[in-house]
């Protein structure tokens, strides 16, 4: 039971919403699972700055050789061979 409603009727009501409303609702639900409203929550510019810093650090590691890379064809071959689990 969710908010006094069975999940099935609730899901039917949500699925009947226009695409934009479902998208907004999904974003709110994901935020609620992601620590939204806590100090750990990042939104807007803080989110962008955090990911920019992470990407810069990763790119720097590749550029200076401190991070080993694996060619895509090798990763795909290993996935097909069952060495690496495939992502869904």
GIBELPE-V213674 format. One record per helix or strand. SS is the DSSP state (A for helix, B for strand). FROM is the first residue (numbers start at 1). TO is the last residue. If there is no record, write none. Layout:
ss=SS from=FROM to=TO
ss=SS from=FROM to=TO
This chain:
ss=B from=2 to=2
ss=B from=5 to=5
ss=A from=7 to=15
ss=A from=19 to=33
ss=A from=44 to=64
ss=A from=72 to=80
